[in-house]
Amino acid sequence: MTAGLTLATYKYFAIKVTPRFTKMVIIATMGFAGVILINFIASLFGFNSGIGGFGVMGLVTGPLWGRKAWGVWWQWDAKLTMALLLEMIFLGYQLVRRYGGPGSDKMSAALAVFGMVNVPFVYWSVNIWRTVHPKTSVVPTLGPGMFGAFWFSVLSFMLLFSLLMTLRLRLERQRAVLDELYLAEEP
């Protein structure tokens, strides 16, 4: 093991960091889609892909790990607060996308862009402000066995997202065909 890193830190990387990393990549992609108003793609990435699970996993496992590492369930440090803000932006995006009515596509695109702008702040907040989280320099200092395992875990979560996205695309295509058939039947 690398000096200063405990077994709890390695477990933390395996359970919490990689889903959060995946979600930040997805939100950044969703934000880019929002910038150019590709509403179908933004909608699939945002509300329909099921990526809320990645963020919820981070918000649930974070306090579990924090209790063990810091002795508290939640600490209002910069990284935690920025991650919570990112989740609230994403929830707002989902709500606007689902229930916003006319014009909600532009509002949800703006929220996606706002979320995308927040992603670097979540990542770099540990370097900018004093926080209890480890600095972003931890990943390069991982031991040889953990370095490969970390990136394998990141790749696994990205593949899981790709699978969820592919299944969701198939479902949306089937739903569109079903809607066309339903409308064709009406007199």
CNS distance restraints for C-alpha pairs under 8 A (distance, minus, plus):
assign (resid   1 and name CA) (resid   5 and name CA) 6.87 0.50 0.50
assign (resid   1 and name CA) (resid   6 and name CA) 7.61 0.50 0.50
assign (resid   1 and name CA) (resid 142 and name CA) 7.81 0.50 0.50
assign (resid   1 and name CA) (resid 143 and name CA) 5.82 0.50 0.50
assign (resid   2 and name CA) (resid 141 and name CA) 7.09 0.50 0.50
assign (resid   2 and name CA) (resid 142 and name CA) 6.04 0.50 0.50
assign (resid   2 and name CA) (resid 143 and name CA) 5.27 0.50 0.50
assign (resid   5 and name CA) (resid   9 and name CA) 5.95 0.50 0.50
assign (resid   5 and name CA) (resid  10 and name CA) 7.43 0.50 0.50
assign (resid   6 and name CA) (resid  10 and name CA) 6.64 0.50 0.50
assign (resid   7 and name CA) (resid  11 and name CA) 6.31 0.50 0.50
assign (resid   8 and name CA) (resid  12 and name CA) 6.04 0.50 0.50
assign (resid   8 and name CA) (resid  65 and name CA) 7.76 0.50 0.50
assign (resid   8 and name CA) (resid  69 and name CA) 7.66 0.50 0.50
assign (resid   9 and name CA) (resid  13 and name CA) 6.30 0.50 0.50
assign (resid  10 and name CA) (resid  14 and name CA) 6.39 0.50 0.50
assign (resid  10 and name CA) (resid 146 and name CA) 7.44 0.50 0.50
assign (resid  11 and name CA) (resid  15 and name CA) 6.12 0.50 0.50
assign (resid  12 and name CA) (resid  16 and name CA) 5.45 0.50 0.50
assign (resid  12 and name CA) (resid  17 and name CA) 6.65 0.50 0.50
assign (resid  12 and name CA) (resid  65 and name CA) 6.70 0.50 0.50
assign (resid  13 and name CA) (resid  17 and name CA) 4.85 0.50 0.50
assign (resid  13 and name CA) (resid  18 and name CA) 6.57 0.50 0.50
assign (resid  13 and name CA) (resid 150 and name CA) 6.87 0.50 0.50
assign (resid  14 and name CA) (resid  18 and name CA) 6.51 0.50 0.50
assign (resid  14 and name CA) (resid 150 and name CA) 6.65 0.50 0.50
assign (resid  14 and name CA) (resid 153 and name CA) 6.69 0.50 0.50
assign (resid  15 and name CA) (resid  19 and name CA) 7.39 0.50 0.50
assign (resid  15 and name CA) (resid  61 and name CA) 7.28 0.50 0.50
assign (resid  16 and name CA) (resid  20 and name CA) 6.45 0.50 0.50
assign (resid  16 and name CA) (resid  57 and name CA) 7.05 0.50 0.50
assign (resid  16 and name CA) (resid  58 and name CA) 5.30 0.50 0.50
assign (resid  16 and name CA) (resid  61 and name CA) 6.11 0.50 0.50
assign (resid  16 and name CA) (resid  62 and name CA) 6.63 0.50 0.50
assign (resid  17 and name CA) (resid  21 and name CA) 5.99 0.50 0.50
assign (resid  17 and name CA) (resid  58 and name CA) 7.42 0.50 0.50
assign (resid  18 and name CA) (resid  22 and name CA) 6.09 0.50 0.50
assign (resid  18 and name CA) (resid 150 and name CA) 7.53 0.50 0.50
assign (resid  18 and name CA) (resid 153 and name CA) 6.34 0.50 0.50
assign (resid  18 and name CA) (resid 154 and name CA) 5.10 0.50 0.50
assign (resid  18 and name CA) (resid 157 and name CA) 6.94 0.50 0.50
assign (resid  19 and name CA) (resid  23 and name CA) 6.13 0.50 0.50
assign (resid  19 and name CA) (resid  54 and name CA) 5.20 0.50 0.50
assign (resid  19 and name CA) (resid  55 and name CA) 7.17 0.50 0.50
assign (resid  19 and name CA) (resid  57 and name CA) 7.14 0.50 0.50
assign (resid  19 and name CA) (resid  58 and name CA) 6.69 0.50 0.50
assign (resid  19 and name CA) (resid 154 and name CA) 7.44 0.50 0.50
assign (resid  19 and name CA) (resid 157 and name CA) 6.36 0.50 0.50
assign (resid  20 and name CA) (resid  24 and name CA) 6.16 0.50 0.50
assign (resid  20 and name CA) (resid  54 and name CA) 6.34 0.50 0.50
assign (resid  20 and name CA) (resid  55 and name CA) 6.18 0.50 0.50
assign (resid  20 and name CA) (resid  58 and name CA) 5.87 0.50 0.50
assign (resid  21 and name CA) (resid  25 and name CA) 6.36 0.50 0.50
assign (resid  21 and name CA) (resid 154 and name CA) 7.39 0.50 0.50
assign (resid  22 and name CA) (resid  26 and name CA) 6.25 0.50 0.50
assign (resid  22 and name CA) (resid  54 and name CA) 7.43 0.50 0.50
assign (resid  22 and name CA) (resid 154 and name CA) 6.93 0.50 0.50
assign (resid  22 and name CA) (resid 157 and name CA) 6.48 0.50 0.50
assign (resid  22 and name CA) (resid 158 and name CA) 6.12 0.50 0.50
assign (resid  23 and name CA) (resid  27 and name CA) 6.04 0.50 0.50
assign (resid  23 and name CA) (resid  51 and name CA) 6.81 0.50 0.50
assign (resid  23 and name CA) (resid  54 and name CA) 5.92 0.50 0.50
assign (resid  23 and name CA) (resid  55 and name CA) 6.45 0.50 0.50
assign (resid  24 and name CA) (resid  28 and name CA) 6.06 0.50 0.50
assign (resid  24 and name CA) (resid 119 and name CA) 6.09 0.50 0.50
assign (resid  25 and name CA) (resid  29 and name CA) 6.22 0.50 0.50
assign (resid  26 and name CA) (resid  30 and name CA) 6.04 0.50 0.50
assign (resid  26 and name CA) (resid  45 and name CA) 7.09 0.50 0.50
assign (resid  27 and name CA) (resid  31 and name CA) 6.01 0.50 0.50
assign (resid  27 and name CA) (resid  45 and name CA) 7.86 0.50 0.50
assign (resid  27 and name CA) (resid  46 and name CA) 7.71 0.50 0.50
assign (resid  27 and name CA) (resid 112 and name CA) 7.22 0.50 0.50
assign (resid  27 and name CA) (resid 115 and name CA) 6.74 0.50 0.50
assign (resid  27 and name CA) (resid 116 and name CA) 5.88 0.50 0.50
assign (resid  27 and name CA) (resid 119 and name CA) 7.68 0.50 0.50
assign (resid  28 and name CA) (resid  32 and name CA) 6.32 0.50 0.50
assign (resid  28 and name CA) (resid 115 and name CA) 7.48 0.50 0.50
assign (resid  28 and name CA) (resid 116 and name CA) 4.61 0.50 0.50
assign (resid  28 and name CA) (resid 117 and name CA) 7.89 0.50 0.50
assign (resid  28 and name CA) (resid 119 and name CA) 6.94 0.50 0.50
assign (resid  29 and name CA) (resid  33 and name CA) 6.29 0.50 0.50
assign (resid  29 and name CA) (resid  45 and name CA) 7.99 0.50 0.50
assign (resid  29 and name CA) (resid 116 and name CA) 7.77 0.50 0.50
assign (resid  30 and name CA) (resid  34 and name CA) 6.12 0.50 0.50
assign (resid  30 and name CA) (resid  41 and name CA) 7.63 0.50 0.50
assign (resid  30 and name CA) (resid  42 and name CA) 5.29 0.50 0.50
assign (resid  30 and name CA) (resid  45 and name CA) 5.82 0.50 0.50
assign (resid  30 and name CA) (resid  46 and name CA) 6.57 0.50 0.50
assign (resid  30 and name CA) (resid 112 and name CA) 6.18 0.50 0.50
assign (resid  30 and name CA) (resid 113 and name CA) 7.81 0.50 0.50
assign (resid  30 and name CA) (resid 116 and name CA) 7.49 0.50 0.50
assign (resid  31 and name CA) (resid  35 and name CA) 6.16 0.50 0.50
assign (resid  31 and name CA) (resid  42 and name CA) 7.65 0.50 0.50
assign (resid  31 and name CA) (resid 109 and name CA) 7.22 0.50 0.50
assign (resid  31 and name CA) (resid 112 and name CA) 4.51 0.50 0.50
assign (resid  31 and name CA) (resid 113 and name CA) 4.35 0.50 0.50
assign (resid  31 and name CA) (resid 114 and name CA) 7.49 0.50 0.50
assign (resid  31 and name CA) (resid 115 and name CA) 6.78 0.50 0.50
assign (resid  31 and name CA) (resid 116 and name CA) 4.91 0.50 0.50
assign (resid  32 and name CA) (resid  36 and name CA) 6.69 0.50 0.50
assign (resid  32 and name CA) (resid 113 and name CA) 6.94 0.50 0.50
assign (resid  32 and name CA) (resid 116 and name CA) 7.55 0.50 0.50
assign (resid  33 and name CA) (resid  37 and name CA) 5.90 0.50 0.50
assign (resid  33 and name CA) (resid  38 and name CA) 5.31 0.50 0.50
assign (resid  33 and name CA) (resid  39 and name CA) 7.34 0.50 0.50
assign (resid  33 and name CA) (resid  41 and name CA) 6.57 0.50 0.50
assign (resid  33 and name CA) (resid  42 and name CA) 5.46 0.50 0.50
assign (resid  33 and name CA) (resid 109 and name CA) 7.88 0.50 0.50
assign (resid  34 and name CA) (resid  38 and name CA) 6.22 0.50 0.50
assign (resid  34 and name CA) (resid  39 and name CA) 6.94 0.50 0.50
assign (resid  34 and name CA) (resid  42 and name CA) 5.99 0.50 0.50
assign (resid  34 and name CA) (resid 108 and name CA) 7.74 0.50 0.50
assign (resid  34 and name CA) (resid 109 and name CA) 4.25 0.50 0.50
assign (resid  34 and name CA) (resid 110 and name CA) 6.76 0.50 0.50
assign (resid  34 and name CA) (resid 112 and name CA) 5.80 0.50 0.50
assign (resid  34 and name CA) (resid 113 and name CA) 6.03 0.50 0.50
assign (resid  35 and name CA) (resid 109 and name CA) 6.73 0.50 0.50
assign (resid  35 and name CA) (resid 110 and name CA) 7.63 0.50 0.50
assign (resid  35 and name CA) (resid 113 and name CA) 6.30 0.50 0.50
assign (resid  37 and name CA) (resid  42 and name CA) 7.63 0.50 0.50
assign (resid  37 and name CA) (resid 106 and name CA) 7.47 0.50 0.50
assign (resid  37 and name CA) (resid 109 and name CA) 6.45 0.50 0.50
assign (resid  38 and name CA) (resid  42 and name CA) 6.05 0.50 0.50
assign (resid  39 and name CA) (resid  43 and name CA) 5.74 0.50 0.50
assign (resid  39 and name CA) (resid 105 and name CA) 6.62 0.50 0.50
assign (resid  39 and name CA) (resid 109 and name CA) 7.61 0.50 0.50
assign (resid  40 and name CA) (resid  44 and name CA) 6.20 0.50 0.50
assign (resid  41 and name CA) (resid  45 and name CA) 6.05 0.50 0.50
assign (resid  42 and name CA) (resid  46 and name CA) 5.75 0.50 0.50
assign (resid  42 and name CA) (resid 109 and name CA) 7.46 0.50 0.50
assign (resid  43 and name CA) (resid  47 and name CA) 5.69 0.50 0.50
assign (resid  43 and name CA) (resid  48 and name CA) 6.40 0.50 0.50
assign (resid  43 and name CA) (resid  97 and name CA) 7.37 0.50 0.50
assign (resid  44 and name CA) (resid  48 and name CA) 4.77 0.50 0.50
assign (resid  44 and name CA) (resid  49 and name CA) 5.50 0.50 0.50
assign (resid  44 and name CA) (resid 165 and name CA) 7.55 0.50 0.50
assign (resid  44 and name CA) (resid 168 and name CA) 7.54 0.50 0.50
assign (resid  44 and name CA) (resid 169 and name CA) 7.61 0.50 0.50
assign (resid  45 and name CA) (resid  49 and name CA) 5.40 0.50 0.50
assign (resid  45 and name CA) (resid  51 and name CA) 7.70 0.50 0.50
assign (resid  45 and name CA) (resid 165 and name CA) 7.62 0.50 0.50
assign (resid  46 and name CA) (resid  50 and name CA) 7.90 0.50 0.50
assign (resid  46 and name CA) (resid  51 and name CA) 7.35 0.50 0.50
assign (resid  46 and name CA) (resid  90 and name CA) 7.76 0.50 0.50
assign (resid  46 and name CA) (resid  93 and name CA) 7.42 0.50 0.50
assign (resid  46 and name CA) (resid  94 and name CA) 6.71 0.50 0.50
assign (resid  47 and name CA) (resid  51 and name CA) 7.88 0.50 0.50
assign (resid  47 and name CA) (resid  93 and name CA) 7.77 0.50 0.50
assign (resid  47 and name CA) (resid  94 and name CA) 5.24 0.50 0.50
assign (resid  47 and name CA) (resid  97 and name CA) 7.07 0.50 0.50
assign (resid  47 and name CA) (resid  98 and name CA) 7.61 0.50 0.50
assign (resid  48 and name CA) (resid 168 and name CA) 6.88 0.50 0.50
assign (resid  49 and name CA) (resid 161 and name CA) 7.96 0.50 0.50
assign (resid  49 and name CA) (resid 164 and name CA) 6.29 0.50 0.50
assign (resid  49 and name CA) (resid 165 and name CA) 5.49 0.50 0.50
assign (resid  49 and name CA) (resid 168 and name CA) 6.13 0.50 0.50
assign (resid  50 and name CA) (resid 164 and name CA) 7.24 0.50 0.50
assign (resid  51 and name CA) (resid  55 and name CA) 7.10 0.50 0.50
assign (resid  51 and name CA) (resid 161 and name CA) 7.45 0.50 0.50
assign (resid  52 and name CA) (resid  56 and name CA) 6.15 0.50 0.50
assign (resid  53 and name CA) (resid  57 and name CA) 5.92 0.50 0.50
assign (resid  54 and name CA) (resid  58 and name CA) 6.49 0.50 0.50
assign (resid  55 and name CA) (resid  59 and name CA) 6.24 0.50 0.50
assign (resid  55 and name CA) (resid  87 and name CA) 6.72 0.50 0.50
assign (resid  56 and name CA) (resid  60 and name CA) 5.98 0.50 0.50
assign (resid  57 and name CA) (resid  61 and name CA) 5.94 0.50 0.50
assign (resid  58 and name CA) (resid  62 and name CA) 5.64 0.50 0.50
assign (resid  59 and name CA) (resid  63 and name CA) 6.99 0.50 0.50
assign (resid  59 and name CA) (resid  84 and name CA) 7.88 0.50 0.50
assign (resid  60 and name CA) (resid  64 and name CA) 6.89 0.50 0.50
assign (resid  61 and name CA) (resid  65 and name CA) 6.17 0.50 0.50
assign (resid  62 and name CA) (resid  66 and name CA) 5.87 0.50 0.50
assign (resid  63 and name CA) (resid  67 and name CA) 5.88 0.50 0.50
assign (resid  63 and name CA) (resid  72 and name CA) 7.67 0.50 0.50
assign (resid  63 and name CA) (resid  73 and name CA) 4.64 0.50 0.50
assign (resid  63 and name CA) (resid  74 and name CA) 5.79 0.50 0.50
assign (resid  64 and name CA) (resid  68 and name CA) 6.73 0.50 0.50
assign (resid  64 and name CA) (resid  73 and name CA) 6.65 0.50 0.50
assign (resid  65 and name CA) (resid  69 and name CA) 6.07 0.50 0.50
assign (resid  66 and name CA) (resid  70 and name CA) 5.36 0.50 0.50
assign (resid  66 and name CA) (resid  71 and name CA) 6.70 0.50 0.50
assign (resid  66 and name CA) (resid  72 and name CA) 6.14 0.50 0.50
assign (resid  66 and name CA) (resid  73 and name CA) 5.70 0.50 0.50
assign (resid  66 and name CA) (resid  74 and name CA) 6.93 0.50 0.50
assign (resid  67 and name CA) (resid  71 and name CA) 4.49 0.50 0.50
assign (resid  67 and name CA) (resid  72 and name CA) 4.51 0.50 0.50
assign (resid  67 and name CA) (resid  73 and name CA) 4.66 0.50 0.50
assign (resid  67 and name CA) (resid  74 and name CA) 7.66 0.50 0.50
assign (resid  68 and name CA) (resid  72 and name CA) 7.70 0.50 0.50
assign (resid  75 and name CA) (resid  80 and name CA) 7.27 0.50 0.50
assign (resid  76 and name CA) (resid  80 and name CA) 6.28 0.50 0.50
assign (resid  76 and name CA) (resid  81 and name CA) 5.95 0.50 0.50
assign (resid  77 and name CA) (resid  81 and name CA) 6.12 0.50 0.50
assign (resid  77 and name CA) (resid 130 and name CA) 7.96 0.50 0.50
assign (resid  77 and name CA) (resid 131 and name CA) 5.56 0.50 0.50
assign (resid  77 and name CA) (resid 132 and name CA) 7.00 0.50 0.50
assign (resid  78 and name CA) (resid  82 and name CA) 5.98 0.50 0.50
assign (resid  78 and name CA) (resid 125 and name CA) 5.99 0.50 0.50
assign (resid  78 and name CA) (resid 126 and name CA) 7.04 0.50 0.50
assign (resid  78 and name CA) (resid 129 and name CA) 6.63 0.50 0.50
assign (resid  78 and name CA) (resid 130 and name CA) 7.73 0.50 0.50
assign (resid  78 and name CA) (resid 131 and name CA) 6.29 0.50 0.50
assign (resid  79 and name CA) (resid  83 and name CA) 6.03 0.50 0.50
assign (resid  79 and name CA) (resid 122 and name CA) 5.69 0.50 0.50
assign (resid  79 and name CA) (resid 123 and name CA) 7.54 0.50 0.50
assign (resid  79 and name CA) (resid 125 and name CA) 5.51 0.50 0.50
assign (resid  79 and name CA) (resid 126 and name CA) 6.16 0.50 0.50
assign (resid  79 and name CA) (resid 131 and name CA) 7.22 0.50 0.50
assign (resid  79 and name CA) (resid 133 and name CA) 7.24 0.50 0.50
assign (resid  80 and name CA) (resid  84 and name CA) 6.10 0.50 0.50
assign (resid  81 and name CA) (resid  85 and name CA) 6.12 0.50 0.50
assign (resid  82 and name CA) (resid  86 and name CA) 6.16 0.50 0.50
assign (resid  82 and name CA) (resid 118 and name CA) 7.61 0.50 0.50
assign (resid  82 and name CA) (resid 121 and name CA) 7.05 0.50 0.50
assign (resid  82 and name CA) (resid 122 and name CA) 5.28 0.50 0.50
assign (resid  82 and name CA) (resid 125 and name CA) 7.81 0.50 0.50
assign (resid  83 and name CA) (resid  87 and name CA) 6.32 0.50 0.50
assign (resid  83 and name CA) (resid 122 and name CA) 5.84 0.50 0.50
assign (resid  84 and name CA) (resid  88 and name CA) 6.22 0.50 0.50
assign (resid  85 and name CA) (resid  89 and name CA) 6.13 0.50 0.50
assign (resid  86 and name CA) (resid  90 and name CA) 6.19 0.50 0.50
assign (resid  86 and name CA) (resid 115 and name CA) 6.07 0.50 0.50
assign (resid  86 and name CA) (resid 118 and name CA) 6.64 0.50 0.50
assign (resid  86 and name CA) (resid 119 and name CA) 7.37 0.50 0.50
assign (resid  86 and name CA) (resid 122 and name CA) 7.97 0.50 0.50
assign (resid  87 and name CA) (resid  91 and name CA) 6.10 0.50 0.50
assign (resid  88 and name CA) (resid  92 and name CA) 6.05 0.50 0.50
assign (resid  89 and name CA) (resid  93 and name CA) 6.11 0.50 0.50
assign (resid  89 and name CA) (resid 111 and name CA) 6.66 0.50 0.50
assign (resid  89 and name CA) (resid 112 and name CA) 7.91 0.50 0.50
assign (resid  89 and name CA) (resid 114 and name CA) 7.73 0.50 0.50
assign (resid  89 and name CA) (resid 115 and name CA) 6.04 0.50 0.50
assign (resid  90 and name CA) (resid  94 and name CA) 6.23 0.50 0.50
assign (resid  90 and name CA) (resid 111 and name CA) 7.70 0.50 0.50
assign (resid  90 and name CA) (resid 112 and name CA) 7.49 0.50 0.50
assign (resid  90 and name CA) (resid 115 and name CA) 6.92 0.50 0.50
assign (resid  91 and name CA) (resid  95 and name CA) 6.20 0.50 0.50
assign (resid  92 and name CA) (resid  96 and name CA) 6.06 0.50 0.50
assign (resid  92 and name CA) (resid 111 and name CA) 7.53 0.50 0.50
assign (resid  93 and name CA) (resid  97 and name CA) 5.91 0.50 0.50
assign (resid  93 and name CA) (resid 108 and name CA) 5.27 0.50 0.50
assign (resid  93 and name CA) (resid 111 and name CA) 5.77 0.50 0.50
assign (resid  93 and name CA) (resid 112 and name CA) 6.71 0.50 0.50
assign (resid  94 and name CA) (resid  98 and name CA) 6.01 0.50 0.50
assign (resid  94 and name CA) (resid 108 and name CA) 7.84 0.50 0.50
assign (resid  95 and name CA) (resid  99 and name CA) 5.77 0.50 0.50
assign (resid  95 and name CA) (resid 100 and name CA) 7.06 0.50 0.50
assign (resid  96 and name CA) (resid 100 and name CA) 4.43 0.50 0.50
assign (resid  96 and name CA) (resid 104 and name CA) 6.02 0.50 0.50
assign (resid  96 and name CA) (resid 107 and name CA) 7.24 0.50 0.50
assign (resid  96 and name CA) (resid 108 and name CA) 5.94 0.50 0.50
assign (resid  97 and name CA) (resid 104 and name CA) 6.05 0.50 0.50
assign (resid  97 and name CA) (resid 105 and name CA) 6.59 0.50 0.50
assign (resid  97 and name CA) (resid 108 and name CA) 5.81 0.50 0.50
assign (resid 100 and name CA) (resid 104 and name CA) 4.84 0.50 0.50
assign (resid 103 and name CA) (resid 107 and name CA) 6.78 0.50 0.50
assign (resid 104 and name CA) (resid 108 and name CA) 5.85 0.50 0.50
assign (resid 105 and name CA) (resid 109 and name CA) 6.05 0.50 0.50
assign (resid 106 and name CA) (resid 110 and name CA) 6.23 0.50 0.50
assign (resid 107 and name CA) (resid 111 and name CA) 6.31 0.50 0.50
assign (resid 108 and name CA) (resid 112 and name CA) 6.09 0.50 0.50
assign (resid 109 and name CA) (resid 113 and name CA) 6.26 0.50 0.50
assign (resid 110 and name CA) (resid 114 and name CA) 6.19 0.50 0.50
assign (resid 111 and name CA) (resid 115 and name CA) 6.08 0.50 0.50
assign (resid 112 and name CA) (resid 116 and name CA) 6.10 0.50 0.50
assign (resid 113 and name CA) (resid 117 and name CA) 6.21 0.50 0.50
assign (resid 114 and name CA) (resid 118 and name CA) 6.32 0.50 0.50
assign (resid 115 and name CA) (resid 119 and name CA) 6.45 0.50 0.50
assign (resid 116 and name CA) (resid 120 and name CA) 7.88 0.50 0.50
assign (resid 117 and name CA) (resid 121 and name CA) 7.61 0.50 0.50
assign (resid 118 and name CA) (resid 122 and name CA) 6.41 0.50 0.50
assign (resid 119 and name CA) (resid 123 and name CA) 6.44 0.50 0.50
assign (resid 120 and name CA) (resid 124 and name CA) 5.93 0.50 0.50
assign (resid 121 and name CA) (resid 125 and name CA) 5.37 0.50 0.50
assign (resid 123 and name CA) (resid 136 and name CA) 7.47 0.50 0.50
assign (resid 124 and name CA) (resid 128 and name CA) 6.32 0.50 0.50
assign (resid 124 and name CA) (resid 136 and name CA) 7.17 0.50 0.50
assign (resid 125 and name CA) (resid 129 and name CA) 5.80 0.50 0.50
assign (resid 126 and name CA) (resid 130 and name CA) 6.55 0.50 0.50
assign (resid 126 and name CA) (resid 131 and name CA) 5.76 0.50 0.50
assign (resid 126 and name CA) (resid 133 and name CA) 6.35 0.50 0.50
assign (resid 126 and name CA) (resid 134 and name CA) 6.96 0.50 0.50
assign (resid 126 and name CA) (resid 135 and name CA) 5.45 0.50 0.50
assign (resid 126 and name CA) (resid 136 and name CA) 6.99 0.50 0.50
assign (resid 127 and name CA) (resid 135 and name CA) 5.92 0.50 0.50
assign (resid 127 and name CA) (resid 136 and name CA) 6.99 0.50 0.50
assign (resid 134 and name CA) (resid 138 and name CA) 6.75 0.50 0.50
assign (resid 137 and name CA) (resid 141 and name CA) 6.84 0.50 0.50
assign (resid 138 and name CA) (resid 142 and name CA) 6.50 0.50 0.50
assign (resid 139 and name CA) (resid 147 and name CA) 7.15 0.50 0.50
assign (resid 140 and name CA) (resid 147 and name CA) 7.60 0.50 0.50
assign (resid 142 and name CA) (resid 146 and name CA) 5.84 0.50 0.50
assign (resid 142 and name CA) (resid 147 and name CA) 5.26 0.50 0.50
assign (resid 143 and name CA) (resid 147 and name CA) 5.82 0.50 0.50
assign (resid 144 and name CA) (resid 148 and name CA) 6.58 0.50 0.50
assign (resid 145 and name CA) (resid 149 and name CA) 6.35 0.50 0.50
assign (resid 146 and name CA) (resid 150 and name CA) 5.86 0.50 0.50
assign (resid 147 and name CA) (resid 151 and name CA) 6.50 0.50 0.50
assign (resid 148 and name CA) (resid 152 and name CA) 6.04 0.50 0.50
assign (resid 149 and name CA) (resid 153 and name CA) 6.07 0.50 0.50
assign (resid 150 and name CA) (resid 154 and name CA) 6.30 0.50 0.50
assign (resid 151 and name CA) (resid 155 and name CA) 6.06 0.50 0.50
assign (resid 152 and name CA) (resid 156 and name CA) 6.07 0.50 0.50
assign (resid 153 and name CA) (resid 157 and name CA) 6.26 0.50 0.50
assign (resid 154 and name CA) (resid 158 and name CA) 6.23 0.50 0.50
assign (resid 155 and name CA) (resid 159 and name CA) 6.09 0.50 0.50
assign (resid 156 and name CA) (resid 160 and name CA) 6.12 0.50 0.50
assign (resid 157 and name CA) (resid 161 and name CA) 6.18 0.50 0.50
assign (resid 158 and name CA) (resid 162 and name CA) 6.17 0.50 0.50
assign (resid 159 and name CA) (resid 163 and name CA) 6.16 0.50 0.50
assign (resid 160 and name CA) (resid 164 and name CA) 6.25 0.50 0.50
assign (resid 161 and name CA) (resid 165 and name CA) 6.00 0.50 0.50
assign (resid 162 and name CA) (resid 166 and name CA) 6.06 0.50 0.50
assign (resid 163 and name CA) (resid 167 and name CA) 6.19 0.50 0.50
assign (resid 164 and name CA) (resid 168 and name CA) 6.08 0.50 0.50
assign (resid 165 and name CA) (resid 169 and name CA) 6.12 0.50 0.50
assign (resid 166 and name CA) (resid 170 and name CA) 6.31 0.50 0.50
assign (resid 167 and name CA) (resid 171 and name CA) 6.23 0.50 0.50
assign (resid 168 and name CA) (resid 172 and name CA) 6.12 0.50 0.50
assign (resid 169 and name CA) (resid 173 and name CA) 6.20 0.50 0.50
assign (resid 170 and name CA) (resid 174 and name CA) 6.23 0.50 0.50
assign (resid 171 and name CA) (resid 175 and name CA) 6.05 0.50 0.50
assign (resid 172 and name CA) (resid 176 and name CA) 6.14 0.50 0.50
assign (resid 173 and name CA) (resid 177 and name CA) 6.33 0.50 0.50
assign (resid 174 and name CA) (resid 178 and name CA) 6.14 0.50 0.50
assign (resid 175 and name CA) (resid 179 and name CA) 6.11 0.50 0.50
assign (resid 176 and name CA) (resid 180 and name CA) 6.26 0.50 0.50
assign (resid 177 and name CA) (resid 181 and name CA) 6.25 0.50 0.50
assign (resid 178 and name CA) (resid 182 and name CA) 6.09 0.50 0.50
assign (resid 179 and name CA) (resid 183 and name CA) 6.10 0.50 0.50
assign (resid 180 and name CA) (resid 184 and name CA) 6.06 0.50 0.50
assign (resid 181 and name CA) (resid 185 and name CA) 6.38 0.50 0.50
assign (resid 182 and name CA) (resid 186 and name CA) 6.78 0.50 0.50
